[in-house]
Amino acid sequence: MPSDKLQVIFIGPPGSGKGTQGTFLHEEYGVCHLATGDMLRAAVKAGTDVGKQAKAVMERGELVSDDIMINLIKENIGSDNCKGGFILDGFPRTLPQAEKLDEMLTARNSSIDQALEFKVEDSLLVRRITGRWIHQPSGRSYHTEFAPPKVPGKDDVTGEDLIQRADDNEETLKKRLVAYHSQTAPVLEYYKKQDKLTTLPAHLSPDKVYATIKGCFNKIRN
């Protein structure tokens, strides 16, 4: 693997800070942050072959297959945006997906450098998610406990109303966490056996988590 290119997987539950760290890493290292949902929406909008396949499946109300997702990832990591490497966020979620991903990368004479687990207690995730409020037009986010707006329920910049996402509630989150833990335990073990798993203290501040990630990346490059 060239020392100037990073190929990393983010594994973590909703609210663990993967999006924040992806933004930091893109700005400093030039890696592209490939979140599953974003990739699917972009491919459907662009009307690519993979996007058309995914659209047909989603319109039938079915889950997009692992093979379609692998082709979507292959399409993205081959683009100019990912010349500096990539972060996969939201894939693989299961052991078969991890194995298919390795097969695809091996065929490209490539491999994953490191899988980063964002470890946070479920109780903190519930606090993080249920207190989150969004200014929908801009995407600015706030938190009633950790980053409150100047005026409750209002965006700092425009003064417009903030909203909560429909699934940002305790009942939905707890169901998602149960599914997350059951699905990803074998994935974590898979990368641990390859000596490619790093567990991050994702309950800490974003700056401290980022410092840990940078330390991990420096080891990969040296």
N, C-alpha and C positions, 0 to 999 in steps of 0.2 A: 504494500500500500504506500503510495507516495506520501511523504511527510507533510505536504502542504494541503492534503485533502482529508477531510474528516467525514466518516460515515457512521452515524450514531442513531440509536433507538431510544426514544423516551417512553418509559413505562410508568404510568401513574394514574390514580383515580381522578375524577373531576374535582377541580379546586385545588390541585396539588402544585400549581404554578408552572406547568409545562409551557403554556403559551407565553408567559412573561420571559422565561429563560430562552425560549426559541427566538424571541425578538432580540434579546441581548446578544445571542450567539450569531445571529444573522448580521447584526451591525458590526461586530468585531471580527468575525472569522469569514464572513461572506458565504456561509452555508445556507442552503434554502431549508425552510421549515415546512415540511410536508405533512399537514394535518389531514386525516382521512376525509372528513366531511368537506373541507375546502377543495381538495383535489377532485372529488366527485362532482361538486357543483361547477367547478371551472371546466371540467371535461365535458359535462352536459351542455354548458353554455357555449363552449367553443365548437361543439358538434364533431369532435374527433370520433374515430371508429370506436375506441373504448368508451367514450362518452355516450355514443348512441346505444351501445350494448347495455351500459349501466342505466340509462334512461328507460329503456324498454323493461328492464327488470324492476326498477323502482315504481314504474307506472302500473305494474301488475301487483304492487304491494309486497314484493318479495325482497329478501336480503340479497345484496350484491355478492356474487360468488368470490371465493378466494382467488380463482384464476383471473377474474376481471380486475380485482384489486392489484394483483401482482403485475398485470399488464399496465395498469394505470401508474403504478410506482415506476416500472421500467421506462415508461414514456416520460415521466417527470425527471427522473435522475439523469436521463440522457439529454436534457435541455441545457441551454446556455446558463440558465438561472442557477443550476446546480454544479457548475464547474468547480466551485470551492468545496463541494461535498454536500451532504444532506443530513437532516434530522427527520426521522420518521416518528410521527406522533399519532398514536391510535392504531398502529399496525406494526407488528403482529399482536393480536389479542389472544390467540390460541396456539398450541403447540404445532398443529399441522400448518398454520400460517407461517410460523417461524421457520419450519423446515422448507416450505415452498420458497420463502424469501431467500434462504441460503442457496437453494438450487439455482434460482435465477441469477444471483450475484456471482456464484461460482462459474456459471456459464459465461459471465462477463469478465472472468479473471479478477474478481473483486470479492470483498467480504465486509461484514460489519466490524468496525473497530471496537465499539463498546455499547453495551446496553445500560442506560442509566435509570435506576428505579427511584422514583420520587416517593419516599416513604413518609406518610403522615398518619397520625391517629385518626380514626373515623370521626371521633367526637369533634376534633378541630375542623375537619372537612365540613361537617354539618354547620358549624358556626360560620365558616368562610362562605359557604354557598347560600345559606338561607338569609344572610345579611347583605347579599349582593344586589345592587340596583344599577340599572343601565340607562344611559341617555341614548335612545335608539338611533336617532339620526346620525350621531357622531361616533357611537361606539364607546364613548367615555363610560368608565365604570366607577362605582363608589361602593362603600361598605358602611353599614350603620355603626359598626364597632371599630373597624380598622382604618377606614378612610372615608369618613362621613362628608357629605356635601355641606357647604356653608349654610344653606337653608335646607332643612329636612324635606326630602322628596323633590328637590329642584336641582337642575343642572347648574353648576357654578358659572359657566360661560354664558348660556342663553337664558337661564331662568325657567326653561321648559320643564315639564313634568318628567320624572324618572319612572321607569317601570321595572317590575321583576319578571324574569322569564318564567313561563308556565311551569317548567320542570325544576325550578330552583326552590323546592320545598322539601321538608325533612322526609316525608314518606317516600317520595320518588327517589331522592338521593340514597336513602338506605337500601332500597331495592337495587339501585345501580351499583352500590358498593358490594353487596353480596355477590352479584354477577361478576364484578370486576375481580374480586379476590379468588373466586372459584376458577375463573378462566385463566388468570395470569400466573397463578402459582406454578403450573408446569412450564410456562414460558420463562419465568425467572430461573427456575432450576436448569433449564436448557442452556441459558447463557452462562450460568454459574459453572456448569460442567466444562464450558469452553474457556473458562477464566476470563470472561468478557463482561461480567456484571459488577457494576458499582452502585452501591446504595447511598442515596443522598439524604441528608437530614432536612427534608423539605418543609419541616415545621418552622425552620429558622427564617430570617428575613431574606428577601430576594437577593440582596447583595452578598450575604454569606453563602447562600446556595450557589450563586454564580462563582464565587471564589473556589468552592469545592470542585465545580465542573471544570474550571480553568486548570486547576491542578491536575485533574484527570486527563485533560486534553494535552497538557504539556508532557505527561508521561508517554502518551500515545505517539507524540511527535518525536520524542527523543530516542 
